[in-house]
Amino acid sequence: MLHAPSHGQPLWHRQRSVFAVLGVLMMWLVQASMLANPAHSAPGDELIIRIAVADRSEATIDAAAREALERALLQRSGDRRLLADPAVEAALSSARAQLSLFQFERVQGVTRFVAHIDQTALEQLIRQANGTLWTEERPPILLWLVIDEADGRRFGNRAEEEALWEEITLEFEALGLNLRKPLYDLTDELLVSPEALWQRDFGAVIEASGRYGMTHLLLGRMIRLSEGRTIAEWVYSDGTEEHSSTVQADSMASLIAPGVQLATAQMRLRYAVELTGAATQRSLMISVSNVIGLDDYKAVVGAMTSIQTLERVRTVSVDGDTLVLEVFGVSEPETLIRLMASVKAFEWQTSDPEAGLALVWRGF
């Protein structure tokens, strides 16, 4: 029951004072929840790498630990050049010390070295090397392969191409990307012909790819020459623009490398963020509206602290239904939006390099 104010104090003034006190209380509770949920990966969030080994010797452990750390770095960054950075080279030279845990397991007669790598520590290593980090949402890439032979052009889905499919799929997986293969069934044949693939008819290619729900496409056009040589043109398309690379090669590795590099480079432009050693001094202001109750306040902060690469999240103010936060580790609104792609509870409203980022909380 609301009583009349005493000492002549207006009711609206008393109510505003109550809301101010509640705002301060909520800020205190949010800050407390932040301490319990610091930015970065969740506790126990590790990357586990398994490597088949011949024995359990010290030399084998050192070699397997180095390979595991290399694999982890490539999966999270998508950039082989990272391995040449002095900071990364130093970490690789003492790879065993970089693991949070390692053990052996025996599966179907095969001994495997199992490396546990803390993802926060891995991210810090990438940051020291000024490398890139994949965002959480990376769509798969659909590869269409077409072969030009003396008697015509055909889909690249015969036994002769199986080794190529296996090798290129492994290469993409090693770089943190998912490569898919069309079915090459009757429906595909009705939607796109080998000739349409060869002529780079991306209208037909995009239509045929629609049945798979994929828009990131890689087209490989190959001509087999004598003496085991092959000419290949790789074309990458995201539906809006195309990029290509041509190679003449005499080995599987040199044949597929340009296609892997082309697609990975384009995906990194769209789905990777740059980390820099100075990121701890960089911050971004964020205002989140529609934060109505305490549960919303805690959920918003929890969602923010779970975003990868953020080093710290600080509550600045609570004003009505708007919560203002300062996040450390990024300074560009566009970078944070890309990092937040998997957090569907936020709706982008406005962004400005100086003013920061304005979001609307829609709840989980």
Secondary structure, 3 states (H helix, E strand, C coil): CCCCCCCCCCHHHHHHHHHHHHHHHHHHHHHHHHHHCCCCCCCCCEEEEEEECCCCCHHHHHHHHHHHHHHHHHHHHCCHHHHHCHHHHHHHHCHHHHCCEEEEEEECCEEEEEEEEEHHHHHHHHHHCCCEEECCCCCCEEEEEEEEECCEEEECCCHHHHHHHHHHHHHHHHCCCCEECCCCCHHHHHHCCHHHHHCCCHHHHHHHHHCCCCCCEEEEEEEECHHHCEEEEEEEECCCCEEEEEEEECCHHHHHHHHHHHHHHHHHHHHEEECCHHHHHCEEEEEEECCCCHHHHHHHHHHHHCCCCCCEEEEEEEECCEEEEEEECCCCHHHHHHHCCCCCCEEEEEEECCCEEEEEECCC
